[in-house]
Amino acid sequence: MDDKNLDARFEHYDQPSVQYPPAGAPTGAPKLQNVLHGQSKEQLYAEVEQFVAEHGLDSDIDVFRKAALLAQRPNDFMEIPEFSKEDKDTLQYETEHKWSYPWKLWFTVIVCAIGAATQGWDQTGSNGANLSFPTEFGIATPVGAPGGAADEWKVGFVNSAPYISASLLGVWLSDPLNNLFGRRGEIFITSIVLTITPIASGLTHSWQALAAVRLVLGLGLGAKAATVPIYAAEMAPAVVRGALVMGWQLWTAFGIFIGFCANAVVKDVGSIAWRLQLGSAFIPAVPLALLVFFCPESPRWYMKKGRLGEAWKSMKAIRNTELQAARDLYYAYVQFKEEQKASVNYIARFTELFTIPRCRRATYAASAVMLAQQMCGINIMAFYSSTIFAEGGYTPTQALYASIAGFGAVNFVFAWPAVFTIDTFGRRSLLLLTFPNMCWTLLAGGMMFFIEDVKLRTTLVAFFVYLFTAFYSIGEGPVPNMYSAEVFPLVQREQGMAWSVAVTNFFSSVLALTFPRLLRAFTAPGAFGFYAGLNALAFVMLYCLVPETKQLTLEELDQVFSVPTGKFIDYQFTKVAPWWFKRYVLFKRDAVCEPLYVEDHDIAHRA
C-alpha cells in the first residue's frame, strides 16, 4: 500500500480529532472534542439501534440510548430529560465520590498489584546475591589481577540477562499471548514462568547456567510487564485511571522492599544464601497465578475480539450501575469502530507505531518516559545498591540493611503521594518536578565519596541516595508504565506497550551489564556525576516530547496526540517557558499562559 492510501486510511487520527475554537479563544489552540459532539438525538439513537442489533444487546437498548446521551454530554446529565431522578442521583454520587467502585474492580487492582510486586522482587534477588554468587562460581577475581575485568563483565551479564531477553523477545510475546489467551490468560502463563525460573536459578551450579535461567526469567518479566499496566488501564475509569494504574510502580516498589527483606533474612545461612535470595522471588507469582482468573476480563479486549456481549457483562462487573457501564462501553466502542478499519496483522500494527502521525507521537512520548527511567539511574540502585554502599565503606551486612531501610522502604513509602497527585497535578508536571531534584541529589551524593571520615561519608552517601530515591518515587517512578499503557489507540495498544517496555528493559540491561565496569573506571563519584548529567538530559527530552494526559479517556487521547510534535515543542518554548519565568522567577501573579488545547465542555472531568 502506498503512502497516499495509508494517509487516507488514517486521516481521522489527525483531522477530525483536532478542532479549532471559535472567535475569542486563544489563536491556534486546538480543541479537545468529544467524539460524539454535534450528533442529533435521532443520529445517536439510530447508531445505538444498529449497535445493539449487531451484537445481540436488543434487550438493553433503553440503557444504551441513555448511555449515548450521557457519553455525549457527561457534565449536563442534570439537564437530560430522558434521565430519571435515580439516574441523576447515581451520576451525581459518582461525581462526588470518585473512589467508589464495585469490589471486583478493587480485587482486580489488588491482583495487578501482586503482578507488580513479582516484578520488583525478581529485580532485588540479584542485588543481595551479587555479594556472594560471584565467589561461588569463581568469577570474583579482583580488577587488576588476571581475568578480573572479564569476571566483572560476567557478573554484569548475569544481572542483565533478564532484561536482555525481556527487551528482545519477552515483550513481543505479549501480543500473540494476549491475542490467543486474553489479558488474564497471558498474566497466568507468565506467572507460571515466574514461579519456575526463580526456583531453577537457585539450583544452578555455574554462572553460565544461572545466566541461561535468568534469560528465560526475562521472557516472563517482559511479557507480564507489557500486559498488566494495559489490563489495569482498560479496567479503570478515566478520572482515577492514573492512580489505579500507577499501582504498578507502587507495588513494584513494595516488591523491591520485600525482596530486600528476604535478602537480609537469609544472609547468615552460609554458602546457600544467594540461592535462597534468588529463589524466594517465586513467592508472589503463586497467588498471581491462583487469583487472576477470579478477575473480570478486560471489556476492551472482548471488544477487540468482537465479543460485545461478554464486554458488556465484564463492564457491568466493574461499574456501579448499568448506565455508567453502558456509557463507558459505548463511548469506547464508537472510537474503536473507526480504529478497527485501520489495522490487520501484527507487522502492520507495529509499523503503524511509526507511520501514523498520531501513533508516532505517542511512541515518541512513551519511549521518552521509559528511556528517562533508565537514564535517571534508579535501576542501578535496584541492582547494585548493596555494592554502592559497600563502596562507601559499609560491611556486606550493613550494605544489605542500608538497601532495605533506604532504597527499599523509601521507594515504597514515597510512591504513595503520587496516588493522590497523578490525576490532579498531572503526569507531565510530576516528571518535570522530579528530574531536576534527582540531578542535584546524585551530584551531592557523588561528592560525599570524597569525605575521608568513613562514618560521615557512609552516612551522607546513604542520605543522598535515599533523597534521590524519594524524588524518583514521587514522579519518574509511577508515571512511565501508566503513561505508556494509556497513550496508544486500542488497535496498536499491545504493540505500543511492548515497544515501550522493550525500550526500558533494553536500556536496563545495558545499565546492569556496564555498571560494574563503569563503577571501576569512573569510581563512585564519577558514576554518580555521569547519571546526574543524564538526568539533566532526560529533563530536556521530556519537556519537548511528553504532553499531559490526565483525566482523559483512552479514546480522547487521540486528540491530544493529533497536535504535531513541532507545534508542541514550539508552544513549550515560546509560551510556557516565558510564562513560567514571569510567574515563578519575576513573581508576576497576573502572568497568563495561553493554553495549547481548548477543552470541550462535553469531555471535561469525564468519569
N, C-alpha and C positions, 0 to 999 in steps of 0.2 A: 504494500500500500504506500502511495507517495505521500509526501509531506502535506500537500494541499488537502488531500482527502482526510488525512489524520487530523489536521487542524479543524476541518469541517465537522468531524465526528465529535470533537471535544470542545467546540466553541462555547458550549454552555458553561464551561468552567470559568471562562474569562469575560464573557459578555453579559448575560443577564444577571449574574451574581453581583456585579458592580453597578450600583445605581447612583446617579448624581443628584444632589439635593436641589430643591427649589431656590428661587432667588431669596437672598438674605442669609443663606447658610454659608459657611466658610468656602471660599473658592476652591474648586478642585477636589473637595473632600468626598470620597466615595461613600455610598450609603449601605449599611448592613441591612439587607432587605429580607423579610420573611418570604419564604419560597411560595407561600400561598397568597401573598399580597395581590390585591386587585381582582381576585375572583369573586363573582357574584355568588349569592347563596344557591342559586339554581345550578351554577357550574360546579360548586363544591358537592352538592347533593348528587349530581349526575356522576361525578367521579367516584364518590363513595359507593353508589349503587353498583358501578362497574367493579370496584374493588371487592365488595363483599360477594358479588355473584361469581367472580373468578376464583375466589379462594374458599368458598363454602362457608361464609360467615353471615348468611342471609338472616339468621335469627338474631344477630346483633346489629342490624342495620341502624336502629334508632340511636344506640350509643355511639356508633361511628359517625352518624350525622352530627351529633353534638360535639364529638371529638374534633371533627374537621373545623367546625366553627370556633372551637376553643384554640386549636392549633393556629388558626389564622389570627385570632385576637386574644392572646393569652392574658393580657392585662385588663381587658374590658369585659371579663366574664360577668361582672355585675350588671352589665348593660345588655346582655344577650337574652332576649325574651324567651327563647326555647329552653332555658335552664330553669329548673325548679329551685325552690328555696334550699332544699337539701344539697343540690348540686353546688350552688353558690357557697353554702356554708363549708362544704368539704374543700372547695378550692381556696376559700379564704383561710381555712385552717392550714392547708399546705403552704400557703404564702407565709404564714406567721410561725410555722413550726417546720423549718427546713430539714430537721434531722429525724422527723417522724416517718418511718417506713416499716413495712412488714418484716417479721423476723427472718423470712427466707432471704431477704436482701442482706441483712446483717450476718446471717450464717454464711452466705457466700463471701462476704467481706472477710470473715474470720478464716475461711478456707484459703482465700487468696493470701492472707497474712502468713499462714503456715507455709505456703509456697515460697513466699519471700524469705522467711526465716531459714528455710532449707538452703536458699542461695547464699545467705550470709554465713551460715555455719560451715558450708563447704569451703568458703573463702579462708576462714580463720584456722582450719585444721592444720594447714601447711605453715601458718605463722609460728605456732609453737613447735611443730615438727622440725622446722629449719634449724633449731638449736641442737638437734641430735641425729636426724636421719643421715646427714652427710657423713658423719663419723661411722655410722653403722655400715654404710655402703662404700667406705673408703674413698670418698670424694671431698674430703675436708682438708686437703693439702694447703698449707698457708701460702698466700701470694708471695712470690719471691723464690719459693722452693720449686724444684722441677715439677711441672704439672699443676701448679697452683692456679694459674689463670684458667686452664682447661676445666678444672674442678668447679670454679665459680660459674662458668658457662653451663655446666651440667646441672648445678643446683638451680640456676635460673631457668633452665629448660623444664625441669620437673615442676617448678612453681607455675610456669606459664603454660604448660601443656593443656589444661582445661580450656583456657581462653583462646589458644590457637585453634583447637578443634571446634570450639563453640562458634568462633567467627567464620571459619572456613566451611563448616558443614552443619553444625548443630542448629544454628538459627534458620538455615534454609530448609531444614526438615520440618519446620513448624507449619509451613503452608500445606504440603501434602498430608501431614498428620491431621491438621485442622480440617482439611477438606474431607478426609476419609472418616474421621472419628469424632469431629466436633471439638469445641473448646475443652469440655470436660474429659473426653477420651484422650486428647493429646496430653493434658496435665496428668492423667492417670498413668499413661505409658512412661512419661518422663520421670514420674515419681518412683516407678519400679526401677528404672535405670539408676536413680539417685539413692536407692536403697542398697542395691547390689554393689555398686562401684566403690563406695567408701569402705565397705567391709573388705572387699578384694584388695584395696590399696594397703590395708593394714596387714595383709598376708603375704606381701611381696618380699622377695629376697635379693633383689638387685635394683639399682637405680633405673635401669632400662625397663624392667617390668613395672615399676612404680609409675614411670612416665607413661607407659602404654595404658595402664588402667586409668590414669588421670586424663588421657586423651579421650577415652570412652566416657568418663565422667562429664567432660566438656560437651559431649553431644546432648546429654540430658539437660545440663545447665543452660545451654544456648537455646534449645527448643522451648524449654519452660519459660525462660526469661522473655522470649518473644511472644508468648501467649497469655500469661497470667495478667499483665497490665492491660492487654486488649480486652480480655474477658471482664475485668473489673470496670473498665471504661464503658463497655457496652451495656453493663447492668445498671450503672449509676445514673441518677437524674443529673441534668446539666448543672443545677445550682450547687450541688455538693460533689460533683464528679472529681474535681481536683483533690479534695480532702480524702475521698474514698480511695482513689487510685494511687495517691501518694503513700498510702499504706504499704505499697511495695517497698519504698525506701525505709519507711519507719520500721517495718518488721524485718527487712534485711539487716538493718542496724541492730535489731534485737537478736537476730540470729548470730551476728558477729559477736555481740556481747556474750551470749550463751556459749558460743564456740570458744571464746577466750576463757570463760569459766571452766569449761570442760578441759581445756589445755592445762589449767592450773591444778585441777582436781587430780589428774593422773601424772603430774610431773615427777613425783617421787617413787614411781613404781618400778624404776630401773630401766633396763635397755628396751623394754617394750612400750615405753611412754609414747614415743612418736607414732607407734602403730595404733594405740588407743586414741590418740589425738586426731589422726586421720579417719579412723573407723567410726568414731562417735557421730560423724556427720550424717549417718543414715537415720538417726532417731526422728527428726521432724518429717522425713519423707514417708514414714509409715502412716501416720494419721492423715497426711495429704492424700495418699492412695485410698485409704479407707473412707474418707469423708466426701471426696469430690463429687461422687455420683448422687449424693443427697442434695446437691445444689441444683437449681434450675439451669437448663442450657441457655446460652445467650440468645435472646429473641432475634438479634440482628444476624446471628449465624443461621438460624432457622429461615429467616427472610432470604438470606443469600442462597439457600438451598431450595427456595420456593415452597417451603412448608409453613405457610402463614397461619394455619390453624394451630400448629404447635407453638409458633411465635406468640400468638395471642394468649394461649394458655400460660406460657412462660412469663410474659409481660404482666399478666394479672397477678402472678405469684409475687412480684417484686414491687407492685404499686398498691396504694391503699384502696383505690376504687377502680371500677371498670372504666369510668370516664377518663381518669388520669392515665390508665394503661392504654386505652384506645387512642388518646391524644398523642402519647409518645410513640406508639407503634405506627399510627397513620402518618405522622409527620416524618418519621424516618423512612417510611415506605415511599412517600412522594419523591424525596430526593433520590432514593435508591433506584426508583423506576427509571430515571434518566441515566444514572451511572451504569445500570445493568446493560444498557445498549453498547457500552463502550469497549469492554474488555472480554477476551475469550479465554486465552490459556495462560499458563504460568509465565512463560517468557514474555508474552505481550504485556502482562500486568507489571512485570518487573521493569521492562524498558519504559513503560509509561511513567515510572517514577522520575524519569529524566527527560521525557519528550513532551509531556503535557505540562504547560506552564504552571497550573495550579498545583499539580503533584510535585513538580520540580522545586517550587518554593518551599513546600512542606518538607521535602527531602533535605534541602539546604538547612532549614531551621532545626529539624530533628538531628541531623548529623552534627550541627554545631553544638547543641546542648550535650550530646553524647560524647563528642570529642573533648569538649571542655571538662567533662567529668574526669577524664584521664589526664588532661593537661594540668589540672589543679594539683595532682599528686596524692589524692586521697587513697588510691589503691596501693600505693607504696606503703602507706601506714597500715593498711589491712594485711598486706603480705609480709611486711618486714618491720613492723613497729618494734617487735622484740629485739631484732637485730639493731635497729637505730638506737634504742635505749641502751643496749649493751655498748654501742659505740660511745655513748655519753658517759659511761662509767658504771652502769648498773651490772649486778651479777645476773646470771640467767634467771634465777628465781625472781629477783626484783624486776627484771625486764618483763616477765610474764604478768606480774601483778600490776605493773605500770600500764601494760596494754589493756588489762581488764578495767581498772579504775578509770583510766584516761580515755583511750581510744574507744573501747567497747561501750562503757557506760555513758560517756559524754555524747558519743554518736547517737545513741538511742534517746537519751533524755532531751537533747536539743532538737531532735526531729519533731517532737510534739508541737511546738509553736506553729510549725508550718501547716498543721492540720487546720488551724483556725485562721490562717492568713492567706493560704494559697488561692482561695476562691474570692477573697476580698482585696487583699494587697496585690495579688496577681503573680503569675509565673515569671514574666519578664522582670518585674520590679524586684522580686526576691533574688533573681540571678545577678542583676546589676548592683544590688546592695552588697552581696556577699563576696564577690570576686576581689574587689579592692582590699577587703579585710583579710581574705586568705593570703593575698600577696604580701602584705606587710607582716603578718604573723609568721609566715615562713622565713622572711628575711630576718626578723628578730630572733627566731629560733636558731637559725644558722649562725648568727653572730654569737650566741651563747656558748657555742663549742670552743670559742677562743678563751673562755674563762679558765684559769688554771686551778682554782679551788674545785675539787671534784664534787663535793656535796652541793655547792652553789650551782655549779654547771649542770648537774643532773636535774636539780630542782627546776631551774629556769628553762632548760630544754623541754622537760615534760610539760611545764606550764604553757609554753607557746604552742606545742603540739596539741595540747588539749584545747587551747583557744582557737587554733586553726580548725580543729575538728568541729567545734561548736558552730563556727560560722558556716562551715560546709553543710552541716546537718540542717540548718535553717533554710538554705537556698539551693545550692547545686546538688545536694543530696536528694531531696524529694522530687525535684522538677523533671529531670531527663526522661525517666521511664514513663511517667504520667504524660508528659508533653508529647512524646513520640507515639504513645498509644492513641492519642486523640486527634492528631493533626491530619491523618490520611483519610481519603474517602474510603467507604466500605469495600469497594471492589479491590482497591490496592492496599488494604489495611494490613494483611498478613505480610505481603512483600515489604511494605514500608517499615513495619516494626522489625521484621527480620533484618533489613538493611541497617536500621538504627542500632540494634543490639550487636550486629556484626561489627559495626564501627567501634563501639565501646569495648567489645571483647578483643578485637584485633589489637587495639592500642593498649588495652590492659595486658595482653600477652607480651607486647613489646616492652612495656614497663617492667613486668615481672622478670623477663629474660635479661634485660640490660642493667637493672638496678644494682645487682651485686658488683658488676664491673664499674658502673658509674660511681657508686659509693667509694670504691677503691681509688679510681682515677681522680675524682673531683674532691674527695674527702667529704665528710658530712656537711661542713659549711658550704662548700661548693654545690653539693647536690641540692641543699635547701634553696640556695640562691638561684639555681637553674630552674627549679619549679616555681619559684616566686616570679621569675620572668615569664614563664608560660602562663601563669595566672593573669598577668597584665595583658598578654596577647589574647588570651581567651575572652577577656572583658571586651576588647575591641570587636572581636568576631561576633559575640553575642549581641552587642549593641547594634551591629549592622544587619544581622540576619534573622533575629528572633522576634516575631510580633507577639502581642498579648493575645491570649485565648480564653481568659477566664469567663465563666458563666455563659458560654455559647454552646448550643447543642453541637453534637458531632457533625450534623448536616450543615449548620450555619457557618462552620469554619471554612467551608468552600469559599465564602465571600471574603473572609479575611485574607486568604491566600490568593485571591484574584488580583491583589494590588502588586504591580511589578516590583521586583527587588530594587531596581534603580530608584523608583519613586519612593519606596520605603526608606532607603538609605539617605536620599536627599532630604526627606522630611526630618529624619533624626538629627541631621547636622545643621539644617537651615531653620528649623522650627523648635525642636525640642531642646537642643543644646543651648541656643541663646536664651530661651525661656528659663532653663534650669540655672544658668549663670545669673540672670537677673533676680530670680526668685530666691536662690539659696546662697549666693555669694554677695550680691548687692542688697539682698533683703528687701526687694520691692514686692510687697504683698499684692499689688494690683497687676502684676505681670500675668499675662494670659497666653496660654499655649493653644494655638489653632489645632483642632482635632484632625487626625488623619481620616477617621471614619465618622459619619453621622449615623447614630444608632436609630434604627426604626423603632417607633414606639411598640410595634407588634412583637418585637423579639426581646425587648428589654426585660431582664430578670425572668426569662422563661424558666419554668420548673423542669 
